[in-house]
């Protein structure tokens, strides 16, 4: 039996590697002689660097950058492919978890720290950058990132704008002449797991602003600011960024990296699967196990289980999802190629209790599910080997 284990993190309690290890222990109780390949997954947010380094050899790089409020911090990214590819999480320098609840203010937070990570990777001679943009604390359209790489954002008087999303309301001109020329020789792929546009009722400010600390008045002002930003940058880049699918990701950073850097947006899980050479591993598998903290209607929109199942579907390999909780109709999962989805829950519990028991319950859930799976396999084999009596002919 050859089994591939490719879960996302169970946010709040298990990172992707811990989840994969728990699932492996459950597999080994049922199939002790099985061949198991683990591919800890991520979708571009926190944990992307760790997930990729679990799958391929690489080196962690720690450097001094700035956090969303401009304070000095140490952030980490990774180099793989013998130093030719950089794996960068914007959350490491510009993430929401870097701020206290009272510090969250997307009107002033900046992506400059992420730009400094990219600049350091360029200093090391990389040829490719894989950038994850989940978990942002910002709403500046990637303006801070661009500033760190040599771009100037100017008002009507030719003055450089201050950092933060609100300042973009005064944007009149973008001076790209100072953009780091090394970027022209580097391929940039961006892990983007949402489809929101830059502005409007489904845009960055309205949908994600509240969780970043914005009040209703802030949201209106920031949406107008991103509208102005999108119009100006679209003219400079020669592409309509206001209609870009995923342009509103990470407070408009999706649009920013395309407009400023010519980057390509990709589903985050697909990017991780490619780097981990998952295609080759899944192609030879008999079964794939995946999962996440909560499987619901959002899973269908590019989340890890669907990304994994899309690849398995190509090779007709069955996929089972085992998640912390499961909500809603299973129809969308079947359409995505997931044979069935299970919750690890073993009974009523508070959220805190569920988090404490998550690892052991995940292991036991895999054991229970595969026990039934194995019985089904054995029954099918018996039926295939059963000979029809001669008198039935």
PESULDA-V326173 format. One record per run of one state. SS is the DSSP state (h for helix, s for strand, l for the rest). FROM is the first residue (numbers start at 1). LEN is the number of residues. Records with the same first field share a line. If there is no record, write none. Layout:
SS=FROM-LEN, FROM-LEN
This chain:
l=1-1, 6-4, 11-3, 15-1, 31-4, 39-9, 56-2, 67-5, 81-4, 90-1, 99-2, 104-8, 124-4, 133-3, 137-6, 149-3, 155-5, 161-5, 171-2, 176-5, 186-1, 192-12, 209-1, 213-3, 238-3, 244-5, 262-2, 267-1, 276-2, 284-3, 291-3, 296-1, 301-3, 315-4, 324-1, 327-4, 336-4, 344-7, 386-4, 393-1
s=2-4, 10-1, 14-1, 35-4, 58-9, 72-9, 85-5, 95-1, 128-5, 136-1, 152-3, 160-1, 173-3, 187-5, 264-3, 287-4, 294-2, 319-5, 325-2, 340-4
h=16-15, 48-8, 91-4, 96-3, 101-3, 112-12, 143-6, 166-5, 181-5, 204-5, 210-3, 216-22, 241-3, 249-13, 268-8, 278-6, 297-4, 304-11, 331-5, 351-35, 390-3
